[in-house]
Amino acid sequence: MSFAGLAPVMGLAERAGLSALIADKVRLRTSRVASAGTNPAGKITSIIAGMAAGADCIDDLDVVRSGGMRQLFGGVYAPATLGQFLREFSHGHTLQLASVLRAHLVGLVERSDLLPGIAGRAFVDIDSLLRPVFGHAKQGASYGHTKIAGKQVLRKGLSPLATTISTADGAPVVAGIRLRAGRAGSSKGAASMVAEAIRVARTAGATGEVLVRGDSAYGNSAVARVCLKAEVRFSLVLIKNSPVARAIGTIPDQAWTPVHYPGAVVDPDTGELISDAEVAEVPAFTAFASTTHPVTARLIVRRVRDRAKTEELFPVWRYHPFFTNSIEPAPAADITHRRHAIIETVFADLIDGPLAHLPSGRFTANAAWAICAAITHNLVRAAGTLASPRHAVARGATLRRQLVTVPARTARPQRRAVLHLPAHWPWAGPWAALWTAVFATGPPATA
């Protein structure tokens, strides 16, 4: 078999209660095709196992039936059956599956070092992306704005909205993902997604400070109000409208403090790397004054010299404001806010894995596929934390290559299943550590 690493990975999934959660929460009482909605636990776990092995479309799920995989796993389904099952999903069923994602994440945190230091401080990030689709058969596909090579373009696709949870020492995991039409506004559904992510973080052990971060699409009164109601802190980019511009104009020149970023960042206008900027703040700024729920907090502004203008008579600055109730000093708050970009690493892993395609023509089937992709991401990430410190922060592709895609030979001496792994496997140590942590029986025999 080519994917012996699925044994400890799916064992970890079951230790975190995946099958029990699916059986308890996901119920397809009626189906257009007889028996298509039966045994959702077995079918969803088959999909997740295929994704963990690198499947990015329904046909690729056949990897779980290759070689000797059936000697390790029972109740494995054919891709046609799994595709038919996904097409039976409705919006209500995707909500049920989303609750499985949240509960399973909590189970993984309890059984691995998935979010180290979450009791001290946790970060909730929200963002959206546009996944391109082609053809006329994709429900919900429409033209939306996306950024390619720093330029805004119109592209036909579907737009998942995702929230992640991370810590200072832990890689981000997906708290929720919701598929939307391509033309959906970036902030559509953001407030409810943030509220769910905060509840998941609290349930997972975030007893200390929780900071919600988002870009200008989420700098609105609805998201800020959810944060205040949940008694968490927020750090949200504001659009530079006239009240914000007037507030920036009141900042005296001597109030600007130089800040040096730990890593250089890319100037969005010139494409050059910048590592220094100046930061100042307006201690009490009332945002969303035109709404029924204005919010007063700190307005922190970062300014950067406009390097595109090299012959100016006086310095020309570009201003980047964000709105926060954080208690950090302005330079530290700015660095913390810019780490919101960590959510892009999750998007990169998903696009390099199960979300390389949205495989079905039915919108709700693609929504269920996206949630299964998020469950798989969290599961493989948790397996990495049990393998080694280096794998705890590795890319998803690295985890699949080194921990899941492990060739093995099966044998049954004395009617007992034994896995024989390749000799001198470069990552035998982390793989054995994962096996031991999941099954507590020691590593299998090595040929």
For each residue, the residues with C-beta under 8 A, 3 or more apart:
1: 4 66 67 68 69 71 72 407 408 409 410
2: 63 66 67 405 407
3: 6 53 63 64 66 69 404 405 406
4: 1 7 72 406 407 408 419 421
5: 8 9 403 404 405 406 431 434
6: 3 9 10 49 52 53 64 69 72 73 404
7: 4 10 11 72 419 435
8: 5 11 12 383 431 434 435 437 438 439
9: 5 6 12 13 49 52 379 380 383 403 404 434
10: 6 7 13 14 45 48 49 52 73
11: 7 8 14 15 438 439
12: 8 9 15 16 108 111 112 379 382 383 386 434 438
13: 9 10 16 18 19 45 48 104 379
14: 10 11 17 18 19
15: 11 12 107 111 438
16: 12 13 104 107 108 110 111 379 382
17: 14 20 21 103 104 107
18: 13 14 21 22 41 45 48 100 104 107 375 379
19: 13 14 22 23 41 42 45
20: 17 23 24 41
21: 17 18 24 25 100 103 104 107
22: 18 19 25 26 40 41 44 45 97 100
23: 19 20 26 40 41
24: 20 21
25: 21 22 96 97 99 100 103
26: 22 23 40 41 44 93 96 97 100
27: 40 96
28: 31 36 37 38 40 88 89 93
29: 37
30: 37
31: 28 34 35 36 37 88
32: 36 87 88
33: 36 84 88
34: 31
35: 31 38
36: 28 31 32 33 81 84 85 87 88
37: 28 29 30 31 40 85 88
38: 28 35
39: 42 43 75
40: 22 23 26 27 28 37 43 44 85
41: 18 19 20 22 23 26 44 45
42: 19 39 45 46 75 77
43: 39 40 46 47 77 81 82 85
44: 22 26 40 41 47 48 97 100 372
45: 10 13 18 19 22 41 42 48 49
46: 42 43 49 50 61 64 75 76 77 82
47: 43 44 50 51 61 82 86 369 372
48: 10 13 18 44 45 51 52 372 375 376 379
49: 6 9 10 45 46 52 53 64 73 76
50: 46 47 53 55 60 61 62 63 64 82
51: 47 48 54 55 56 61 353 354 372 373 376
52: 6 9 10 48 49 376 379 380 400 404
53: 3 6 49 50 63 64 400 404 405
54: 51 60 63 353 400 404 405
55: 50 51 60 61 63 354
56: 51 60 353 354 355 356 357 359
57: 60 61 356 357 359
58: 61 79 82 83 86 359 360
59: 62 79
60: 50 54 55 56 57 63 79
61: 46 47 50 51 55 57 58 64 79 82
62: 50 59 65 66 78 79
63: 2 3 50 53 54 55 60 66 69
64: 3 6 46 49 50 53 61 69 73 76
65: 62 69 70 76 78
66: 1 2 3 62 63 69
67: 1 2
68: 1 71 72 410
69: 1 3 6 63 64 65 66 72 73 76
70: 65 73 74 76
71: 1 68 410 417
72: 1 4 6 7 68 69 410 417
73: 6 10 49 64 69 70 76
74: 70
75: 39 42 46
76: 46 49 64 65 69 70 73
77: 42 43 46 81 82 85
78: 62 65 81 82
79: 58 59 60 61 62 82 83
80: 83 84
81: 36 43 77 78 84 85
82: 43 46 47 50 58 61 77 78 79 85 86
83: 58 79 80 86 87 359 360 365
84: 33 36 80 81 87 88
85: 36 37 40 43 77 81 82 88
86: 47 58 82 83 89 360 362 365 368 369
87: 32 36 83 84 360 362 365
88: 28 31 32 33 36 37 84 85 93
89: 28 86 93 94 97 362 364 365 367 368
90: 93 94 364
91: 94 95 364 367
92: 95 96
93: 26 28 88 89 90 96 97 364 368
94: 89 90 91 97 98 179 364 367 368 371
95: 91 92 98 99
96: 25 26 27 92 93 99 100
97: 22 25 26 44 89 93 94 100 101 368 371 372
98: 94 95 101 102 176 177 178 371
99: 25 95 96 102 103
100: 18 21 22 25 26 44 96 97 103 104 371 375
101: 97 98 104 105 174 176 177 371 374 375 378
102: 98 99 105 106 175 176 196 199 200 203
103: 17 21 25 99 100 106 107
104: 13 16 17 18 21 100 101 107 108 375 378 379
105: 101 102 108 109 114 165 173 174 175 200 204 378
106: 102 103 109 110 200 203 204
107: 15 16 17 18 21 103 104 110 111
108: 12 16 104 105 111 112 114 173 378 379 382
109: 105 106 112 114 115 118 204 205
110: 16 106 107
111: 12 15 16 107 108 382
112: 12 108 109 382 383 385 386 437
113: 116 170 385 386 392
114: 105 108 109 170 173 378 381 382 385
115: 109 118 122 165 166 167 170 173 204 205
116: 113 167 169 170
117: 120 121 167 168 169 170
118: 109 115 122 165 167 170 201 204 205 206
119: 205 206 207 208
120: 117 167 168 208 209
121: 117 167 168 208 209 210 211
122: 115 118 165 166 167 201 206 208 209 210 211
123: 165 166 167 172 210 211 213 339 342
124: 163 164 165 175 194 197 198 201 210 211 212 213 232
125: 163 164 166 172 212 213 214 340 342 343
126: 161 162 163 164 190 193 194 197 212 213 214 218 223 343
127: 161 162 214 215 340 343 344 347
128: 159 160 161 162 180 186 217
129: 146 159 160 162 347 351
130: 144 145 146 155 157 158 159 182
131: 157 158 159 160 351 355 358
132: 155 156 157
133: 138 141 156 157 158 182 358
134: 138 156
135: 138
136:
137: 361
138: 133 134 135 141 158 358 361 363 366
139: 361 362 363 366
140: 158 179 180 181 182 363 366
141: 133 138 156 157 158 181 182
142: 156 181 182 183
143: 154 155 156 182 183
144: 130 154 155 156 157 159 181 182 183 184
145: 130 152 153 154 155
146: 129 130 152 153 155 157
147: 150 151 152 153
148: 151 153 155
149:
150: 147 268 271
151: 147 148
152: 145 146 147
153: 145 146 147 148
154: 143 144 145
155: 130 132 143 144 145 146 148 182
156: 132 133 134 141 142 143 144 182
157: 130 131 132 133 141 144 146 182
158: 130 131 133 138 140 141 179 180 181 182 358 363 366
159: 128 129 130 131 144 179 180 181 182 183 184 186
160: 128 129 131 177 178 179 180 355 370
161: 126 127 128 177 178 180 186 188 189 190 193
162: 126 127 128 129 174 176 177 178 343 346 347 374
163: 124 125 126 174 175 176 177 193 194 196 197
164: 124 125 126 172 173 174 175 197 342 343 346
165: 105 115 118 122 123 124 172 173 175 197 200 201 204 206
166: 115 122 123 125 170 171 172 173 342
167: 115 116 117 118 120 121 122 123 170
168: 117 120 121
169: 116 117
170: 113 114 115 116 117 118 166 167 392
171: 166 345 381 392 393
172: 123 125 164 165 166 342 343 345 346
173: 105 108 114 115 164 165 166 346 377 378 381
174: 101 105 162 163 164 177 346 374 377 378
175: 102 105 124 163 164 165 196 197 200 201
176: 98 101 102 162 163 193 196 197 200 374
177: 98 101 160 161 162 163 174 370 371 373 374
178: 98 160 161 162 189 193 367
179: 94 140 158 159 160 358 363 366 367 370
180: 128 140 158 159 160 161 184 188 189
181: 140 141 142 144 158 159 184
182: 130 133 140 141 142 143 144 155 156 157 158 159
183: 142 143 144 159
184: 144 159 180 181 188
185: 188 217
186: 128 159 161 190 217 218
187: 190 217 218 220 222 223
188: 161 180 184 185
189: 161 178 180 192 193
190: 126 161 186 187 193 194 214 217 218 220 222 223
191: 194 195 222 223 225 226
192: 189 195 196
193: 126 161 163 176 178 189 190 196 197
194: 124 126 163 190 191 197 198 212 214 218 223 226 227
195: 191 192 198 199 226 230
196: 102 163 175 176 192 193 199 200
197: 124 126 163 164 165 175 176 193 194 200 201 212
198: 124 194 195 201 202 210 212 226 227 230 232
199: 102 195 196 202 203 230
200: 102 105 106 165 175 176 196 197 203 204
201: 118 122 124 165 175 197 198 204 206 210
202: 198 199 206 207 210
203: 102 106 199 200
204: 105 106 109 115 118 165 200 201
205: 109 115 118 119
206: 118 119 122 165 201 202 210
207: 119 202
208: 119 120 121 122
209: 120 121 122 232 233
210: 121 122 123 124 198 201 202 206 230 232 233
211: 121 122 123 124 232 233 234 235 326 336
212: 124 125 126 194 197 198 223 227 232 233 234 235 236
213: 123 124 125 126 234 235 236 337 339 340
214: 125 126 127 190 194 217 218 219 223 234 235 236 237 340
215: 127 218 219 236 237 340
216: 219 237 238 239
217: 128 185 186 187 190 214
218: 126 186 187 190 194 214 215 223 236 237
219: 214 215 216 223 224 236 237 238 239 287 322 323
220: 187 190 223 224 236 288
221: 224 225 287 288 291 293 294 295
222: 187 190 191 225 226
223: 126 187 190 191 194 212 214 218 219 220 226 227 234 236
224: 219 220 221 227 228 234 236 287 288 295 323
225: 191 221 222 228 229 293 295
226: 191 194 195 198 222 223 229 230
227: 194 198 212 223 224 230 232 233 234 325
228: 224 225 231 234 295 325
229: 225 226
230: 195 198 199 210 226 227
231: 228
232: 124 198 209 210 211 212 227
233: 209 210 211 212 227 324 325 326 327
234: 211 212 213 214 223 224 227 228 297 323 324 325
235: 211 212 213 214 322 323 324 326 333 336 337 340
236: 212 213 214 215 218 219 220 223 224 322 323 324
237: 214 215 216 218 219 320 321 322 323
238: 216 219 241 244 287 299 321 322 323
239: 216 219 244
240: 244 245 248 319 321
241: 238 244 245
242: 245 246
243: 246 247 287 289
244: 238 239 240 241 247 248 299 321
245: 240 241 242 248 249
246: 242 243 249 250
247: 243 244 250 251 282 285 299 321
248: 240 244 245 251 282 299 301 319 321
249: 245 246
250: 246 247 282
251: 247 248 255 256 280 281 282 301
252: 255
253: 256
254:
255: 251 252 280 281
256: 251 253 278 279 280 303
257: 278 279 280 330 331
258: 276 277 278
259: 276 277 278 279 302 331 334 335
260: 275 276
261: 264 265 274 275 276 277 335 338
262: 335
263: 275
264: 261 273 274 275
265: 261 273 274 275 338
266: 271 272 273 274
267: 270 271 272 273 274 304 307
268: 150
269: 306 308 318
270: 267 307 308
271: 150 266 267
272: 266 267 307
273: 264 265 266 267
274: 261 264 265 266 267 277 304 307
275: 260 261 263 264 265
276: 258 259 260 261
277: 258 259 261 274 302 303 304 334
278: 256 257 258 259 302 303 304
279: 256 257 259 300 301 302 303 330 331 334
280: 251 255 256 257 300 301 303 330
281: 251 255 298 299 300 301 330
282: 247 248 250 251 285 298 299 301
283: 298
284: 296 297 298
285: 247 282 296 297 298 299 323
286: 289 294 295 296
287: 219 221 224 238 243 294 295 296 297 299 323
288: 220 221 224 291 293 294 295
289: 243 286 294
290:
291: 221 288 294
292:
293: 221 225 288
294: 221 286 287 288 289 291
295: 221 224 225 228 286 287 288 323
296: 284 285 286 287
297: 234 284 285 287 323 324 325
298: 281 282 283 284 285 323 324 325 326 330 333
299: 238 244 247 248 281 282 285 287 321 322 323
300: 279 280 281 321 322 323 324 330 333 334 337
301: 248 251 279 280 281 282 319 320 321
302: 259 277 278 279 319 320 321 322 334
303: 256 277 278 279 280 317 318 319 320
304: 267 274 277 278 317 318 320
305: 315 316 317
306: 269 309 312 316 317 318
307: 267 270 272 274 310
308: 269 270
309: 306 312 316
310: 307
311:
312: 306 309 315 316
313:
314:
315: 305 312
316: 305 306 309 312
317: 303 304 305 306
318: 269 303 304 306
319: 240 248 301 302 303
320: 237 301 302 303 304
321: 237 238 240 244 247 248 299 300 301 302
322: 219 235 236 237 238 299 300 302 334 337
323: 219 224 234 235 236 237 238 285 287 295 297 298 299 300
324: 233 234 235 236 297 298 300 333 337
325: 227 228 233 234 297 298
326: 211 233 235 298 333 336
327: 233
328: 332 333 336
329: 332 333
330: 257 279 280 281 298 300 333 334
331: 257 259 279 334 335
332: 328 329 335 336
333: 235 298 300 324 326 328 329 330 336 337
334: 259 277 279 300 302 322 330 331 337 338
335: 259 261 262 331 332 338 339
336: 211 235 326 328 332 333 339
337: 213 235 300 322 324 333 334 340
338: 261 265 334 335 341
339: 123 213 335 336 342
340: 125 127 213 214 215 235 337 343
341: 338 344
342: 123 125 164 166 172 339 345 346
343: 125 126 127 162 164 172 340 346 347
344: 127 341 347 348
345: 171 172 342 348 349 395
346: 162 164 172 173 174 342 343 349 350 377
347: 127 129 162 343 344 350 351
348: 344 345 351 352 395
349: 345 346 352 353 377 395 396 397
350: 346 347 353 354 355 373 374 377 396
351: 129 131 347 348 355 356
352: 348 349 356 395 396 397
353: 51 54 56 349 350 356 373 376 377 396 397 400
354: 51 55 56 350 369 372 373 376 377
355: 56 131 160 350 351 358 370 373
356: 56 57 351 352 353
357: 56 57
358: 131 133 138 158 179 355 366 369 370
359: 56 57 58 83 365 366 369
360: 58 83 86 87 365 366 369
361: 137 138 139 365
362: 86 87 89 139 365 366
363: 138 139 140 158 179 366 367
364: 89 90 91 93 94 367 368
365: 83 86 87 89 359 360 361 362 368 369
366: 138 139 140 158 179 358 359 360 362 363 369 370
367: 89 91 94 178 179 363 364 370 371
368: 86 89 93 94 97 364 365 371 372
369: 47 86 354 358 359 360 365 366 372 373
370: 160 177 179 355 358 366 367 373 374
371: 94 97 98 100 101 177 367 368 374 375
372: 44 47 48 51 97 354 368 369 375 376
373: 51 177 350 353 354 355 369 370 376 377
374: 101 162 174 176 177 350 370 371 377 378
375: 18 48 100 101 104 371 372 378 379
376: 48 51 52 353 354 372 373 379 380
377: 173 174 346 349 350 353 354 373 374 380 381 396
378: 101 104 105 108 114 173 174 374 375 381 382
379: 9 12 13 16 18 48 52 104 108 375 376 382 383
380: 9 52 376 377 383 384 396 399 400 403 404
381: 114 171 173 377 378 384 385 396 399
382: 12 16 108 111 112 114 378 379 385 386
383: 8 9 12 112 379 380 386 387 391 399 403 434
384: 380 381 387 388 391 392 393 394 399 403
385: 112 113 114 381 382 391 392
386: 12 112 113 382 383 433 434 437 438
387: 383 384 391 392 403 427 430 431 433 434
388: 384 391 392 429 430 433
389: 392 393
390: 393 394 430
391: 383 384 385 387 388 394 398 399 402 403 430
392: 113 170 171 384 385 387 388 389
393: 171 384 389 390
394: 384 390 391 398 399 402
395: 345 348 349 352 398 399
396: 349 350 352 353 377 380 381 399 400
397: 349 352 353 400 401
398: 391 394 395 401 402
399: 380 381 383 384 391 394 395 396 402 403 404
400: 52 53 54 353 380 396 397 403 404 405
401: 397 398 404 405
402: 391 394 398 399 405 426 427 430 431
403: 5 9 380 383 384 387 391 399 400 406 427 430 431 434
404: 3 5 6 9 52 53 54 380 399 400 401
405: 2 3 5 53 54 400 401 402
406: 3 4 5 403 421 422 425 431
407: 1 2 4 421 422
408: 1 4 419 420 421 422 444
409: 1 419 420 447
410: 1 68 71 72 417 418 419 420
411: 417 418 420
412: 415 416 417 418
413: 416 418
414:
415: 412
416: 412 413
417: 71 72 410 411 412
418: 410 411 412 413 444 445
419: 4 7 408 409 410 444 445
420: 408 409 410 411 444 445 446 447
421: 4 406 407 408 425 428 431 444 445 446 447
422: 406 407 408 425 447
423: 446 447
424: 428
425: 406 421 422 428 431 446
426: 402
427: 387 402 403 430 431
428: 421 424 425 431 432 443 446
429: 388 432 433
430: 387 388 390 391 402 403 427 433 434
431: 5 8 387 402 403 406 421 425 427 428 434 435 443
432: 428 429 435 436 442 443
433: 386 387 388 429 430 436 437
434: 5 8 9 12 383 386 387 403 430 431 437 438
435: 7 8 431 432 438 439 441 442 443 444
436: 432 433 439 440 441 442 443
437: 8 112 386 433 434 440
438: 8 11 12 15 386 434 435
439: 8 11 435 436
440: 436 437
441: 435 436
442: 432 435 436
443: 428 431 432 435 436 446
444: 408 418 419 420 421 435
445: 418 419 420 421
446: 420 421 423 425 428 443
447: 409 420 421 422 423
